[in-house]
Structure formats: C-alpha cells, structure tokens
Amino acid sequence: MENYLDTMNKIKVIKTEKDYRDALALLETLMIHDPDPETEEGEQLNLLSALIEDYEQREFPQSLPDPIEAIKFRMEQSNLKPSDLIPYLGSRSRVSEILSGKRQLTLDMVRALESGLGIPAKVLIQKINQPNSQYENWDPALVKEMKLRGYFPDTLQKKYSGAELIEKFFSTIGIQPQVVGMLRKTSYRSSPLTDRRALIAWSARVVQKAKKVKISTQYKSGTMTINLMRGLAKLSVKDNGPVLAQEFLKKHGIILVIEPHFAKTYLDGAVILVNKDNPIVGLTIRYDRLDNFWFTLMHELAHIALHFDEGIDLFFDEIEGIKSTTLNEKERDADQLAQETLLPKAKWEISPARHIPSAMAAKSLANELGVHPAIIAGQIRHKGNKYVYLNKIVNDTKVRNLFSNEKWKK
Amino acid sequence: MLNSNHYTPILKWKTAEQGALASLKAEDKKHITPLVQFVMPSQKKDEPFQDVVKRFKEQSNKLPGKIIEVWGTSAIFLDFSLLYDTEPTDTTDLRVSSIQSILEGGNKSSAKFIPVIHLNDDEDIKTVVSKLAKEYDTGLCLRLVYPDFTDLEILNKIIQKFLTDYKLSRDEVDVMVDIKEIDENRTKYSNYFNLAQKLEKLSQWRSFIFASGSFPVDLSKCKLDEENLLPRFDWKNWLVEIKNTNIIRKPTFSDYTIQYPIYNQSSQFFHPSTSIKYTLNDQWLIMRGKQQQYNLYLANAKLLAEDSRFMGEKFSAGDKYISEKAKHYDTHATEPKKWKTGNAKTWIEAGISHHFALVVNQVSSLS
C-alpha cells in the first residue's frame, strides 16, 4: 500500500451511497495487505467493516438468512460432512431431505442445532424456502448492482420484482445458482465479507457470456501443462497480450471470460467446470494491472492442469461442501504452479533481482524469461512482501482498456 | 595545442584514478590530457597532521616516476592547489617544494608535466611555476575559476599583468576556465561560457579549456532499488554552447568524470555505498547499493552487463571489469562465500575508466 496513514485518514462514518462505495474500495485496499488483526492496521480494517455493516443494515434492511444456507455455512466453517448432522437431524436420509429443502425443520431439530452448532433459533425457525423461491433473500444492494450492470434486460426491470428478475436470469442461463468453481481471491480467501450470492451471480454471468462464445475445439484432459502455460505467458509482452491469451486458450478448448467483480465479491478469478468439454476461466481484472491479470490467469489454468479430472467429481454437485482444508491445499498448489510458470524457482535463485528489487532487475529477468516486466515486478513484490516496490512498473500497463465492452467502475 | 576533439578530465591523484589512467587504450589516450590534482594523504586515526605532511613530502620524490608509470611521458596538467599545511606560509612552502621536485623529476625523464597556476596563487608559486615552465619548455596552465569573472575588464587586465610580470606569451599558456559545479539551471553555464569567450586574444592561447561538473555531491537523491538516471548537464550544456556560430573559439571539453567538483578532504572518512556509477551518453546511470553491502556490486554488475545500455566488455577496461564481475556472479550466484565483489576503489576505477572512453568517443566524433 502506498501509505497506510493516508488510507486510515479516509475512514469515516458512512452517510451516502458514495461514502459507501468509497468505503468498499478502501476496504479492498486494506484487505490486499492482509493485516494482522492485532495490529493498528487490523483494527482499522475491523472498524471499516463495522461502519460498512452499519450502513448496510440501515440502508439495505435484510431478512434473516435462509435456514439451509445458515446450516451449510456452519458446516463449511466447522468442516462438517452431512453425516455429522445426523445427531441433530436424525437419519442420513433426513439430513439429505433437510439440506435439499424438501423437509422443514422440526422444533427438536431447531433446539439441537442451536445448542449443538450455535445457529440462532430465530434463523432456523423461518420457513425453509422451496427451490423456486430461493431468490427472495438476495441483498437489495446486490440486486441493484446487477441491474446497473445489465444483468436483467431493461424491458423486464419495471415489470418484475428483484427475486423474479434473478430467477429469470438463472433460468435463461439454464443453470442452477450453485456454479461449480474454485474461487481465488488475493487475500482473505474465505472472507466473511464476501457475499456468496454475488459470487454466484458473477459466476452465472461468466457462464452466460461463455455460452455465447463459438468454440469448436474440445478441451482434452492433460493438455494444460506448465510448458503450454509458459508459452501462453510469453504473449504478455505483446500490447494486446490479454486478448491474444483469450484466442490462444480458445484454440485449446478453454473459454476466457472477462466480467468485472461485484462490490462484495473481492474476487480475481475463477475456473468454472460446468461443461467439461470447455472449461471456463473467468477473470474480474479487479486490479487493473498486468501482473494481476497474468498471475490470476495462470492460477486458474493451474487449477485446470492440476485438478481438472478430480475436480469434476469432487466439485460438480456441491461446491459449498468442499472442505476448506482441501480448498486451501488446491489453492496453494495452483499458486505454486502459477509462480513456477511465470518465474521458475531455479531462475529466481540466481537472479540479481533477489538482491536488488529494482525495475532494471525486473526488466532483465523478464527479458530472460520472455515475459512482460510487470509480471516479474509483481512476483518480486510478492516474494519480498513489499507492495511499495516497483509501483511504476506494475501500474504502467493497464488491462481493462483492452476489454472496453465491459462496464468498468470509474 | 588541444582542440575541441580533445578531452581534459579533472582528477585527484588517488589510486582509483591512477588505475583508470593506466588502463586507457592507446587510441583513447591520444585524445586525453588529464589534469591531476595532488591531494594530501589520508590522515590516520590520531595521526598529527604534521606527520601527514611529512609523509607527503617523503613520497613526493617518487611521484614523477609514478606519474610516468601510470601515464607515460605525454602531456599532463599537474595542479598543486589542494596541498596544504597548517599555516599559510607552510602551505606555500609545501606547494613550491612539491612543484620543484615533481617538475624536475618529470623533466629528467623527458615527461611533459605542465604545471597549473591560479590567479590567486602566492607570488612564490607563480614565480617558480613560470620559471620552470620556461626552463623545461612545458608551458603552463592558467586555471581561472568563476569568481575571477566578477569583472571581466579587471580580469583581462590582471591576466595581462601576470603575463607581462612573468614574461609569458599566450602561446605558452593553456587557459582553463573552470566553473565547478553546475545543475539543471543553464544560466550559470551559459553566462560563464559566454564570458570566457570574451577573454582578450582568446585565439592566441596555446589551448582553451572549459570545465564544469554536474555529478552530485552525494547519492542521497538516488533511490535504493530503483534505476537512477542523473543528467550530465556539463556535457549537455557544452554541446549546446559549441553549436553557437558566434563563438570565437571552441573550447576543449573538461569535466570531473564521476566525481563532485569540490573536493572535501573529510569525505575520505565516510564509508561509501556500494554503488555503480555508469556514464551514458547524456546521463549517469546510478545503481545504488548500500553501505558495506558488497554483494550488491556483483548483482548490479550482472544487471548492468545484461542491460542494453552496457557498452560491451571491449569498450574500456572498466567495462571489462564489469563484465568479469557479472560472469563471476553467474558462476557463483548461489555461493555467496566465493564472491569476489571488488571494493570502492576498484569500482570507482571502473567507472572512471568507462567515463574516459565514453567522453573520448563523444568528443572525437564531433565535427
């Protein structure tokens, strides 16, 4: 961060929507640095989160979360399998019925879940939504953002309620809102601030865009290798490298979609395996920097290289059932492969850039590896955990302007 | 006679500078007439200054031989004005005795040691310099500094009186106008350059040299871990001025290489940073290191040798040194214990050596 003090000075009570947007942007800035909660910076992050929450409660009054969502959230937090719920809900089939929304919770189940898992009874006693009414509880701020970003045709917006619009949105795409994916965020990967529905909406939009892409090549398992990824990374030296990457991937059966992130997704990219023939990589270009674009792309491709075959079986049915430890391991593996692709460890260890994190060092190493200097600068910043380094080199080249059809936030 | 395709670097008589002079290629050397300033030896801890003076006197009889070893017998300007003792009269005595012994030594070896004199020098110094300049047929160099130009009319009169008093003619004298440090403000350079053109009978002097220096006093403005490019205002300004069609005489270019023009004896006690100073066409590339982190020399050498602005190992002895250090890094990148990093002296020497070659290239290729 350029200057923590500057950022902290910007924290104030949120009164207007502009304040709210600014606060969300500031929150993102603070989150990049993943501060220790015990530090002053961590406290500032907490304060800002509280201010945002306070504003949202005032401006976007929300109903309580869906009981099933609440149970699933607790399962993920506590790393529980469906069978672990048997003591609270009864038999295995009963658990399945509850989690699929086919059966309402009984009073005994509510008591057991409250005392056993700490889920408030006031949440659990709500009527369980049937599948066709699962859109009722969406955050109004999210729905508003979806409207602004053209997720719903203008002709429908005045005619239908938010829930109806969302339902039509998903039915048009032809998928259920539990998109399979492996989501990457630069930090706070499991941030409680992330709006899961925003992630789902974003993923669905990515799928919707991907469906419009005409592609004749089918992805073959095992195609994505470190060598192919390195070949792809060499396109980064071209002015329109990210666009060329899109074409390159298409030739290998992979669809690259650009879709800006939502205010509360804090997302850089995802790989979506709805259609096994054509994996979809979605990127948000949340940070308009070349290093972020290429590293995120490589990270998502690393998922395809490493987890494609196991991923389908493991993630297709219920993404939210992935154990967090498993996810972290996969994320770590993908990070490592992405790093090794862009800056091989053997090269890094003998590079002067290890001793001198200068622009000259970044350019020299980039030249040797045949990639854009911003990529190496990004790696130098990451390895040294010094994000003030090489600001110019990473910020000089922008990416969003190559995708001018998207609605980028000013 | 020196012309505008010649180069006069102003140097201190120190080991790094000596090394750079000694390693000059013959084809570069013929375009250079250096001006060497003798300085007092470094004072050791708790050493009385009298002992420092004594040490200088003891070694001064070896200086002619050393100069010839480094430079040969070609013309070289020798400036004694940075020598000093505790009392003004002692300072004059020290300078006079040094001038006598060194010039005599040079003459015995048929070397062309040209003494440098300043207008404000003591009469004793002027007397001995003009006498020996005639006796040894070397002529002398009159080094004017910018305060001398406060009143041009008076200056011309003082110069004329000096020439008359010591029975010197202009064709025995090289005149150097030295304006010392300059910065991005072109006014100082331009003003003095034009004033120098108004020296009386400018075309009659044996040589006419214009000196300045824009290398900073320290590298505090250069950032760590960043590429720092400092403009060479001395060279850039000179290029502008010599293109002026109204000038009476094009001067010989003179600078302070990669050193600040004002010598500060006390700076010898500071630990220099492990920085590489590499002269480019109109900038200096500063690869700043840190104090006593010698490993940065090697890493920077590797970076420099790979950079498109590196002029190649054949360009000068300094470039060869950089290239060798880069190769050494390649061989031992993961074995820091085997690193031979070089030190402040060897890196200054490499920097000056490269600077010599570059400026010679620049001045000799001018039409």
Interface residues (C-beta under 8 A of the other chain):
Chain A: E349 I350 S351 P352 R354 H355 I356 P357 S358 A359 M360 A361 S364 N367 E368 Y389
Chain B: D225 E226 E227 M287 N295 L296 L298 A299 N300 K302 L303 E306 D307 Y329 D330 A333 T334
